[in-house]
Amino acid sequence: MKVYYGSVEYFEREIIHSLSRQEANSLREIADKLERELLFDFICDEKIKKECLNNLECACTKVNHQFIDADGTDSSISAYN
């Protein structure tokens, strides 16, 4: 299955990859980096940028939930929000 730039799956993969390589200390740092790339490096229509930013937010939420323990504590990453 192909994963396209800007999709929720793309951002999930990038976040998990960055966390596994310890390229950042928190989900927030990774999200900020990806957001800056979208806003300043990715050239496209503003409508598409907004959709990508929404996908990034969804991916952050999904990844964050994967790291929440059953007791409700954050096991390894900071919450995105």
Long-range contacts (C-beta under 8 A, 24 or more apart in sequence): 5-42, 6-38, 6-42, 6-48, 6-51, 6-52, 6-55, 7-55, 8-55, 8-58, 8-59, 8-62, 9-59, 10-55, 10-59, 11-55, 11-56, 11-58, 11-59, 11-60, 12-59, 12-62, 12-63, 15-59, 15-60, 15-63, 16-63, 19-63, 19-76, 19-77, 25-78, 26-77, 26-78, 27-60, 27-63, 27-64, 27-77, 27-78, 27-79, 27-80, 28-78, 28-79, 28-80, 31-56, 31-60, 31-80
